[in-house]
Amino acid sequence: MYSVPNLGRMTTLILFGAAIIGCASTGTPADEHEWPAAVIRPDTWFIDLPASVRASIIWIADHEEGDLSDWEDAGTDTYYAGGGVFNTGSSTEAHADLRTDIVHTGDFAVSASITGAIRAENGTRAVRLMRWTNAPWNEDGDYFPREAYYSVWAYLPERYDPRKFEPWDTGDGGWWNIFQFKSDNDAGSQPVAVLNLWWNDETRRMEFYLDTKHYPDPSSDEHENTTWEQTDPIEVPIGEWFHLEARFVKSRIRTGSITIWQNGVQILRADNVITELSEQTTWGIGNYTDHIQAIDIDGNPVGTTGSATVFFDDAAVSLVPVHPYH
């Protein structure tokens, strides 16, 4: 068994067993709210889904407006926005951009790019595309339901290694967050579940693991961390689009759960966890780390230390899974 970097003050490692093809649930969650279906454009991946699945999608970001309004409506700082684009670092160190050169479907995708993510230089960098409602507040938006499926297509143009060695390692070993859920407590917005991507030096592959975080004190950001690891890891491809989906069940007691599928294969599952600290619970994708290095297939450094880019397209929140049709 290989070692996964630790993030929390207290860390428990849990192995996820056999990967499962399919989904944990295909029924609509027990939510009495009437959720209007999102508008599906004919030139996007969603149009080929079964009609019943399309009708269950309550929010999408296909980026076909030619801007980032799917995430932030009229702007990240508008009072009625149901999401936003939140960066750590200067505008040259962390930025989200509309792209036409690498897209999944349609004419546009979004890239999340960082530079200067070097721990020895206090180099935390982040691009976060976040969403917590299905529509703006002034357009009858509401927080996403207690149980829903959150999905996105992603693309890595290079291999990256977020592990930290001397002189950069401060004890956590390294981490790279590209898919997360956050919730507010009295101390602010806190991550409750984080899908991390890392370079496994033994298998020579990019692979995912999951961290869940418990906050015993609602007025503090101090937390206990549990790492959920694949026992038979699935490789994350380089230079091609792959699909991620999470079934996320909100709960303020230990009845919450999160299940992750990669290209339709169940790779991780965390049950009996706290997934919500308050009504403000947010899903996000992006590019967030404090140290990263582009590498070749043998793990040798290439390019500039601290720089990385991830592409995203065709994101969705739905009441039923879309991963069986990836």
N, C-alpha and C positions, 0 to 999 in steps of 0.2 A: 504494500500500500504506500502511496506517495503522500507527501505533505502538502497541505493547502495553507496559504497564508492566513493568519488570524487577525481579526479587526477589533474585537471587543475586549473589554477588561476581563471578562470571564468567557471562555469559549468551550463549547461542547461540539464534538465532531460526530455526525450521524451519516451513515452510508445508505444511499438509496440503492435498492436491489435491481432486479431485472427491469430493463426498459420495456414499456408496454406500448403497443401501437393502438391508437384509438383515444377515447376520452373517458373521463370519470363520470360525466353526466351529460346527457344530450337534451334534457328537458329545460324549459324556462324556469329560472329561479323563482322561489316563492316570494315574489315582490308584487304588491298590489298596484304599484305605480304603473300608469299607462305610458309606455315609452314610445314616442314616435320614431319611425324608421329613418335612418340617415338617407340623404340623397346620394344615389349611386350614379356615377358618370359612366357612359357606355365605353369609354376607352381605358378603363381601369380593370384591374384584376378582379374586383368584386362582382363585376357584371356576369361572370361565368359561374358564380356560386348558385346553388339551388334557390329558388324563389323564397322558400321558407326561411333559409339562412339569411338572405339579403334583408328580409323583413325584420329580422331580429338584431340587425346591426343598428346601434343607437348613436354612434359617432364614428366619423372617419377622418383621417388626414391623408388625402391623396396628393396634396400640394399643387393641384391643377389650377388653382387660382393664380399661380405664379408668385406667391408670397407665403408667409408663415401664418396667415390668418386662421387656418384650421386649428392651430395650437393656441393662438393668443387673441383671436377675434380681431378687434380694432386696435390691439396693442397690449403688450404685457402689463402696462401700468394703468389701463383703463379700469374704472371701478366695477364694471360689469363683466370683465373677462372671466371666462371659465378655465383659464390656463395661462401659459406664458412661456417665454424663452428666457432662462436665467443662466447667466454666465459668471464664472469666477476667473478673473484675469482681465487684462486689458482687451480692447477690441481686436488687437492683432494676436493676442495669446489664446483667445477662446471665442469662437464665432460659429454660428449656424448660417449656412448659405444654401440658396436654391441652386440646383444643379440640373443640367441637361445632358451631361456627358455620360453619367452612369445612373440609369433609372430602372425601376422594376417594371412599371407600366405607365402609360401616359407620357407626358412631356417633361415632368419635373420630379425630382427627388430632393432630399435635403441631406447635406453633409454637416457633421459635427466635428470641428477641427480644433486641436489644441497644440500649443508650442510652449516650451519652457517648463514642462512638467518634470522637474528635477528636484528630488527631495533635499539634496544638500543646499539648494538655493531657495528653500521654502516654496517649492514649486507646485502647490496644488492648483490644478486647472480643471475647469468643468464647463461643458455645454449641456444644459438640461432643457429638454422639451417636455413640459409638464402639462397635465390636464386633469381636472377634477369635476367638471360638469359636461353634460351632453350638448349644451348650448349656452350662450351668454345669459347672465341672470335676467337681463331686460328682454330676453326672448324666451321666457319660460324654461330656462335651464334648471337643472337639478343635479345634486351630487349623484355620481354613478351608483348603481344599485348595490345591495348587500353582497350579492354574488354576481360576478360577470367574468367575461373572457376578454383579455387584453392582448392584442397581437400586433406584430409589425414584421415587415421584411427588412433584413439588414444585409450589409455588404462590407467585407473587410478587404481593402486593396492590398494590404501587406500583413505579414505576421508581426505580432507585437509581444514583447515580454515586459510585464509590469512588476516582475520580482525585483526586490531591492537587495543589493549586496553592499559591503563596505566600499566607500564611506557613506552610502546613502541610507542604509537600513537603520531604522530607529526602533526596531523590535516587532513591527507588524508583518514583515516579510514581503509586503507589496500587495496591491489590489487594483482592480480596474472595473468600475461600475458602469454598465451600459444599459441597465433595465432595472427600475426600482419602484417601490411603493413607499410613500412617506405619509405621516400623520402628525397632527399638531398636539403637543402637550403644553403645559404652562411655560416650558422653557423654549418653545419655538417648534419649528418643523423638524421632525426626526425621521430618519429612515427606519422602516419596520421590516422590510424584506428587500434584499439586494441580490440581483443576479450578476455575478462577477465572471469575467473572462480572464483566463490566464494561459501562460505557456507551460505545458507539462514537459519538462526536459527529458523525462524517461520515455514518453511516447512520441515526442517530437511533434506535438499537435497543440492547437488552441482548443481549450475545453472550458465548459461552464461549471461553476459551483454556486450554491445558494447560501446566503446568510440571512437568518432571522434574528431580530433584536427585541429584547424585553427591557422595559423601563420601569423598575420597581418604584421609583420616586417620580410622580407626575410633574414635579417642579424642577426636574434635573434632566440633563442629556446623558447622564451616566447610564450604561446599559450592560446587560449580559448578552453575549453573542453565541448563537448556535450555527455551526457550519454543516450544511447538508451536501454530501459529496456523491458523485456517481461511482458505483463500483465497477461498471463497465462503460467507461466514458465514450461519448459520441464525439467525433471530430467536428470542429467548426471549420467549414471550408474557407479557403482564401480565394478571392477573385471571382466569387459567384454569390448570387443572392440566396439567402436561407431564411426560413420562417421561424419566428418565435411566437409562442402563445402561452399565456398564464391564466389559469383559473384562480381567481382571487376571491376568497370569502372573508368578508369583514367581521371581526368580532373583538370586543373589548375584554373578553375572558378567553381562556385557553380552549376555544372551540373553532378558531379560525384555521384556515388552511390555504396553501398555495401550491399549485401543480404547474410544472413547466414542460412544454413540448418543444422539441426542435425538429423541424421538418416532419411533423406528424408523429414523432416518436416521443413517448413520455420519458424524460430523463431525470427529473427531480420532483420530489413531493415532500412537503412539510405539513404535518397535521398537528392539531392540538396546540396551536400557537396563537399569540395575541397579534392581531393584524391591524387594529384600529385603536387609536388613542383618543380620538374625538371625531366629530362629524366631518371635519376637514381632513379627508384622506385623498391622496394624490398619486396618480401613476405618472412615471416619467421614463423617457429613454434619453440616451446621450452618450457622452464621452467624459468620464470623470475619474481622475486619478491624481496622485502626487508624484508619480515617477513612471516613465515608460520608455521603451527602447524598441525601435524597429529592428527585426532580425531576419536572417535568411533561414532556409529550411534546416540547417544544422544548428541553429541557435546563435549564430555569430552576429554581432551588432552591424547594422548598416544604417546609413543616413544619420540624421541628427537626433541625439539624445533628447527626449522630452517631447517629441512631436508624434501625433497620431491623428488619424481621420477615420470616422465610421460613417457610412451612408445608410439612410433609412428611407422607406417608402411604404405606402399603402398600410398605414396603421389603422387600427379599429378597436372599438369596444363593442361587444355584442352580448346578447343574452344566451346564445348557444355557441359552441365552439366552431371555429372556421378551419382549424388545423387538419381535419380529415380531408379537406379539399385543396391542400397546399400544392 
